[in-house]
Amino acid sequence: MKVQEVILRAMAKKITWWQAAEIIGISDRHMRRWRERYEEFGYDGLFDRRRGKPLQASPHGLVEQIPGLSREKYSI
């Protein structure tokens, strides 16, 4: 069963919200958050908000310093 189907059943009160959370495999609190986002934004509110954002790159100089720092501290 798809997540959308489970949420539609919960919205139609065929199942409770905590039963929907169990079916999907998330906590009750997370389901409440999904329900609020669904009520406010529709299906678009259920999409992962992190997607589409660029990854934050580490400063190039710092990345090159890390192996040297570990060799200094943990020299054998």
N, C-alpha and C positions, 0 to 999 in steps of 0.2 A: 504494500500500500504506500502511495506517495505521501510526502509530508503535506502537500496541499489538500489531499483527500482527508487526511486526519484532521487538519485544521477546519475544513468545511464541516465535517461531522460534529466537531466540538462547537462551532458557531451555530449549527442547527440544533444543538443540545441533544444530539443522539448519543453522545458520549460526554463524559465530564472532561474538564481541562486536565486534571491530573491523570486521567486514563490516557488522554492524548499524549501527555508527556512520557508516560510509560511505554506507549507504542513506539514513539519516535526515539526514545532512549535518552531523554534529557531530564534535567531536574525540574521540579515544579516552579521554582523561581525563574529559570530560564524560559519556561513555557509562558509564564505571565509576561515576561518581557516581549516574547514573540507575539503574544496576543495583542499587547498594547501597540506594537509596531504595525501589526496587521490591520488593526482597527484604524490607525492613523494614516498609513500609507498604502494599504492593500498588499498585493503580492510583492511589490517592489520593496516593501519594508522588511521582507524576509531574506533578501539577498545579503550575502556577506559584504559588509561595508569596507572591509580591508582590501578587497580585490580592486585592481585598477590603479592602486596607488603605487608610485615608484618606490623601490627599496632604497633605504638610506645607506649610502656608501660610507665606509670608514675612511678617514683621512689616510692618504697613501703613506705618509711618513710614519704614522703610528703602526700601520700594518707591518712595515718593514722592521720596526724596533722590537716587536713582540718576541720573535725567536731569540734575539740577542739577550733580552731581559731574562728569559727563562733559563738560558745557558749560564748567565752570571749568577743567578740565585741558586740554581740546582746543579752546580758543577760537581762532577764526580771525581 
